[in-house]
Amino acid sequence: MKTNKRITIGASLCGFVSGWEATTMFFLFPEIRDVLASGDATNAAWILTITGVVSSSLLLQGGRLGEKYGYQNLYKWGILFFAFTNLCCALSPNLWSLIAFRGLTAVSLAIISPLAAAILVAKATPGSENMALARVGVFVGASGVAGPIIITLLISSFSWRFGYFSQIPIALLAAFLSWENADVPGRNTRRKIDFIDSTLAVFAVGLLVFSLSKADEWGWLSISFLGTIILSLFLTYMFLQRSKISKDPQIPLLLFKRRKYRFTSFLAFTIASVFFSHWLVLLLYLTDIWNFGLIKASILLTVMPGMVVLTSIPTGRAADKYGHFPVILCGITVYTLGFLQFWIFAGEKESLLCLLITVTCAGFGMGTIWQLLSVSASQNVQPDRIGSALAFVNSVQRVGSSFGIALAATLTFSESGQPTVDLYQRGVGFIVVVSFISLILTFGLRDNKEKSVRSTHLDQNF
């Protein structure tokens, strides 16, 4: 197998690794809560919380380190470290050691997530970047289809430990394919890692994600929540002020002078908030209102990642030909209409037709939008800045996902403990409203050169 092909497949497999990781977390949680945490959901929830907080807070550093040491060089070690940390998770003797190892897993995710996309974009020939990342979408969708079924079987047949064991082979395969000394554009050995800037960025993002993950528990108007948010915003302000005077800022502020990058960042937040919250809202609706079993509900929801598999490649091809704006606009329109009809027609009585329309439209939207946002963020950015550009958008997506899940949980919470249709319809309504906002924001992606090329740059010092 040629070196370039090995590298692109190895980087694309990050999509499967990330998708499987996300699937594993939620399906393993109930047994870990019962076995390791003795039924204490609050303590057990840290295996979910720490991953989001640590990975999101370190994404910017992962992108910058990739620029300094080389995207490919750092990625192959990151994916190998991911395999090692999952082995440690599987062998954890108690809950708190598992939480600690989950934190280390999050470190590896902060490295591989932005760098895999950076490798694919940097190695792609001009005009084919969307197709390069579309392959990642196929792997993400495949993991979403296979993950729930395989993980459920592993847990029921063996134990929660095999959920972590299951992630090791694919990670090792990705590491094996990536273990090449290849010329991937984008390395800048003069890139500096400023300790103060890094610390400010880590705590600013980490505190923001942590506060959002605790919003439902603390309360949106509690002193703890508001205080943490204010501290996060203050650290962000300090970080931006230092970036203005830095000759080599962690986030090139010139990026935000580009309308397309600004709107891509806004969309990263809104799209992530609905893409992650719709899993929670639909799963609760199916199990609590329509009384579906967990396995039946999970199988029905796999239509969404199945559609991602089917739509990713055609979407990438269309975006390379026509540009991001019309393709993303089509995707978000279909997504919005799918949930709008569920909001209008779904009731207490189950309706498989209504559900299938929704999950099909949702899957189409996911496959059409998610990967294209990464290409949009890196468009016309010099190779040695792609890591930072993608890492920032990835961070925004993590914040958006935390916000969406937290708000959806709040909207669907019943003080009486009795779920109702009206209560869960509020969660669906949130998805519809934010999707419509995303549709409006999509018009900010229009420009005179929609086709994805990197032939021009706003600033040669970018």
Secondary structure in CASP SS format (residue, H / E / C, confidence):
PFRMAT SS
TARGET T0000
AUTHOR 0000-0000-0000
METHOD secondary structure of the structure
MODEL  1
M C 1.00
K C 1.00
T H 1.00
N H 1.00
K H 1.00
R H 1.00
I H 1.00
T H 1.00
I H 1.00
G H 1.00
A H 1.00
S H 1.00
L H 1.00
C H 1.00
G H 1.00
F H 1.00
V H 1.00
S H 1.00
G H 1.00
W H 1.00
E H 1.00
A H 1.00
T H 1.00
T H 1.00
M H 1.00
F H 1.00
F H 1.00
L H 1.00
F H 1.00
P H 1.00
E H 1.00
I H 1.00
R H 1.00
D H 1.00
V H 1.00
L C 1.00
A C 1.00
S C 1.00
G C 1.00
D C 1.00
A H 1.00
T H 1.00
N H 1.00
A H 1.00
A C 1.00
W H 1.00
I H 1.00
L H 1.00
T H 1.00
I H 1.00
T H 1.00
G H 1.00
V H 1.00
V H 1.00
S H 1.00
S H 1.00
S H 1.00
L H 1.00
L H 1.00
L H 1.00
Q H 1.00
G H 1.00
G H 1.00
R H 1.00
L H 1.00
G H 1.00
E H 1.00
K H 1.00
Y H 1.00
G C 1.00
Y H 1.00
Q H 1.00
N H 1.00
L H 1.00
Y H 1.00
K H 1.00
W H 1.00
G H 1.00
I H 1.00
L H 1.00
F H 1.00
F H 1.00
A H 1.00
F H 1.00
T H 1.00
N H 1.00
L H 1.00
C H 1.00
C H 1.00
A H 1.00
L C 1.00
S C 1.00
P C 1.00
N C 1.00
L H 1.00
W H 1.00
S H 1.00
L H 1.00
I H 1.00
A H 1.00
F H 1.00
R H 1.00
G H 1.00
L H 1.00
T H 1.00
A H 1.00
V H 1.00
S H 1.00
L H 1.00
A H 1.00
I H 1.00
I H 1.00
S H 1.00
P H 1.00
L H 1.00
A H 1.00
A H 1.00
A H 1.00
I H 1.00
L H 1.00
V H 1.00
A H 1.00
K H 1.00
A C 1.00
T C 1.00
P C 1.00
G C 1.00
S C 1.00
E H 1.00
N H 1.00
M H 1.00
A H 1.00
L H 1.00
A H 1.00
R H 1.00
V H 1.00
G H 1.00
V H 1.00
F H 1.00
V H 1.00
G H 1.00
A H 1.00
S H 1.00
G H 1.00
V H 1.00
A H 1.00
G H 1.00
P H 1.00
I H 1.00
I H 1.00
I H 1.00
T H 1.00
L H 1.00
L H 1.00
I H 1.00
S H 1.00
S H 1.00
F C 1.00
S C 1.00
W C 1.00
R H 1.00
F H 1.00
G H 1.00
Y H 1.00
F H 1.00
S C 1.00
Q C 1.00
I H 1.00
P H 1.00
I H 1.00
A H 1.00
L H 1.00
L H 1.00
A H 1.00
A H 1.00
F H 1.00
L H 1.00
S H 1.00
W C 1.00
E C 1.00
N C 1.00
A C 1.00
D C 1.00
V C 1.00
P C 1.00
G C 1.00
R C 1.00
N C 1.00
T C 1.00
R C 1.00
R C 1.00
K C 1.00
I C 1.00
D C 1.00
F H 1.00
I H 1.00
D H 1.00
S H 1.00
T H 1.00
L H 1.00
A H 1.00
V H 1.00
F H 1.00
A H 1.00
V H 1.00
G H 1.00
L H 1.00
L H 1.00
V H 1.00
F H 1.00
S H 1.00
L H 1.00
S H 1.00
K C 1.00
A H 1.00
D H 1.00
E H 1.00
W H 1.00
G C 1.00
W C 1.00
L C 1.00
S C 1.00
I H 1.00
S H 1.00
F H 1.00
L H 1.00
G H 1.00
T H 1.00
I H 1.00
I H 1.00
L H 1.00
S H 1.00
L H 1.00
F H 1.00
L H 1.00
T H 1.00
Y H 1.00
M H 1.00
F H 1.00
L H 1.00
Q H 1.00
R H 1.00
S H 1.00
K H 1.00
I H 1.00
S C 1.00
K C 1.00
D C 1.00
P C 1.00
Q C 1.00
I C 1.00
P C 1.00
L H 1.00
L H 1.00
L H 1.00
F H 1.00
K H 1.00
R C 1.00
R H 1.00
K H 1.00
Y H 1.00
R H 1.00
F H 1.00
T H 1.00
S H 1.00
F H 1.00
L H 1.00
A H 1.00
F H 1.00
T H 1.00
I H 1.00
A H 1.00
S H 1.00
V H 1.00
F H 1.00
F H 1.00
S H 1.00
H H 1.00
W H 1.00
L H 1.00
V H 1.00
L H 1.00
L H 1.00
L H 1.00
Y H 1.00
L H 1.00
T H 1.00
D H 1.00
I H 1.00
W C 1.00
N C 1.00
F C 1.00
G C 1.00
L H 1.00
I H 1.00
K H 1.00
A H 1.00
S H 1.00
I H 1.00
L H 1.00
L H 1.00
T C 1.00
V H 1.00
M H 1.00
P H 1.00
G H 1.00
M H 1.00
V H 1.00
V H 1.00
L H 1.00
T H 1.00
S H 1.00
I H 1.00
P H 1.00
T H 1.00
G H 1.00
R H 1.00
A H 1.00
A H 1.00
D H 1.00
K H 1.00
Y H 1.00
G C 1.00
H H 1.00
F H 1.00
P H 1.00
V H 1.00
I H 1.00
L H 1.00
C H 1.00
G H 1.00
I H 1.00
T H 1.00
V H 1.00
Y H 1.00
T H 1.00
L H 1.00
G H 1.00
F H 1.00
L H 1.00
Q H 1.00
F H 1.00
W H 1.00
I H 1.00
F H 1.00
A C 1.00
G C 1.00
E C 1.00
K C 1.00
E C 1.00
S C 1.00
L H 1.00
L H 1.00
C H 1.00
L H 1.00
L H 1.00
I H 1.00
T H 1.00
V H 1.00
T H 1.00
C H 1.00
A H 1.00
G H 1.00
F H 1.00
G H 1.00
M H 1.00
G H 1.00
T H 1.00
I H 1.00
W H 1.00
Q H 1.00
L H 1.00
L H 1.00
S H 1.00
V H 1.00
S H 1.00
A H 1.00
S H 1.00
Q C 1.00
N C 1.00
V C 1.00
Q C 1.00
P H 1.00
D H 1.00
R H 1.00
I H 1.00
G H 1.00
S H 1.00
A H 1.00
L H 1.00
A H 1.00
F H 1.00
V H 1.00
N H 1.00
S H 1.00
V H 1.00
Q H 1.00
R H 1.00
V H 1.00
G H 1.00
S H 1.00
S H 1.00
F H 1.00
G H 1.00
I H 1.00
A H 1.00
L H 1.00
A H 1.00
A H 1.00
T H 1.00
L H 1.00
T C 1.00
F C 1.00
S C 1.00
E C 1.00
S C 1.00
G C 1.00
Q C 1.00
P C 1.00
T C 1.00
V H 1.00
D H 1.00
L H 1.00
Y H 1.00
Q H 1.00
R H 1.00
G H 1.00
V H 1.00
G H 1.00
F H 1.00
I H 1.00
V H 1.00
V H 1.00
V H 1.00
S H 1.00
F H 1.00
I H 1.00
S H 1.00
L H 1.00
I H 1.00
L H 1.00
T H 1.00
F H 1.00
G H 1.00
L H 1.00
R C 1.00
D C 1.00
N C 1.00
K C 1.00
E C 1.00
K C 1.00
S C 1.00
V C 1.00
R C 1.00
S C 1.00
T C 1.00
H C 1.00
L C 1.00
D C 1.00
Q C 1.00
N C 1.00
F C 1.00
END
